[in-house]
Amino acid sequence: MPAARSSAPRGASRAKKATAIPQVSWREPRPAPIVLVSGPQEVCAERAIAGIRDYLRLEDPSLEVSDVRADDYEAGSLLSLTSPSLFGEPRLVRVAGVEKATDAFIQEALAYLEHPQEGATVILRHTGASVRGKKLLDAVRAGTGGGIEIPCPAIKRDSDRFDFAAGEFTAAERRIAPQALRTLVSAFADDVTELAAACQQLIGDVEGDITPDVVERYYGGRVEVSAFVVADTAIAGRFGEALVTLRHALASGADPVPLVAAFAMKLRGMARVAGSREPTAALASRLGMKDWQIDRARRDLSGWNERSLGLAIQATARADAEVKGAARDPIFALERMVTVIATRRPFGE
């Protein structure tokens, strides 16, 4: 009689295998005999690894910490560093470069998983930059060695950066105004490490709630902040002030491309929200936006209609092409875009 065919989805067994070990947040790391820190986001990985070290040192200040390069591995090092010492101090071995590991390291690490040393914590750092070491990762994720995984996925999207920065202040039990958070994230849109440092600076330096004025005072000179100041002013309909702010941003070294990008980001949010009467939470969930982003876009829409919003989007698309080489004078392209948006009328009308 033929065996009964499973009704489970084809990928179910693979998904189960991939999550056989606990998945632990990098914000709340904890030790285990084997800790796989996976993914490309270095700032999160560094926090996780430092957190495990601090956790173990609180338990026993005599902790021995050792570092190993899996891509420049000396045979026998792993077992040597994890073996109990004369006085039995706990051991932490941090292994970097597992995505480029030598055959010798992979072989010895697989053998180690079968018999982890008592009192030792081994951290395996794999960035995911290659499939090298897949057999080792599969063994860890299958539960061999009693490990855990701390995923550190890439922070690429705006929503990811907002969540990251908001989490910094939540973890420190500090309050930051939504507009201040948006300005801060915009100021460091291209570098999560710098964003993390900026969050920690504000947490360490500023007493009380963190307001938009505080963020502007600290980071108002950055190009991306200036870009959003120009966009906010123009969208609010303050034509003269918007032109002055634009010229100030350009004089401060702002590049036309991110200036246009700031306008595009805000107008895109306004267009997505326009005409919807859904409750904020429901609309945010459907559009993949934050509640405060919905509220801000709705406030920005005051005084706008379908025609003026269409004109603004067209003007921004034209300016985007022109500042990227389609025209000889990117400054004029910016001024025309700001004029259309701030006056809500076609240029020259």
Secondary structure, DSSP 8 states (H G I E B T S, - for coil): -------S-TTHHHHHHHTSS-B--TTS----SEEEEESS-HHHHHHHHHHHHHHHHHH-TT-EEEEEEGGG--TTHHHHHHS--TT---EEEEEE-GGG--HHHHHHHHHHHHS--TTEEEEEEE-SSSSTTHHHHHHHHTTTTS-EEEE-----SHHHHHHHHHHHHHHTT--B-HHHHHHHHHHTTT-HHHHHHHHHHHHHH--S-B-HHHHHHHHTTSHHHHHHHHHHHHHTT-HHHHHHHHHHHHHTT--HHHHHHHHHHHHHHHHHHTT--S-HHHHHHHHT--HHHHHHHHHHTTT--HHHHHHHHHHHHHHHHIIIIISS-HHHHHHHHHHHHHHTS-TT-
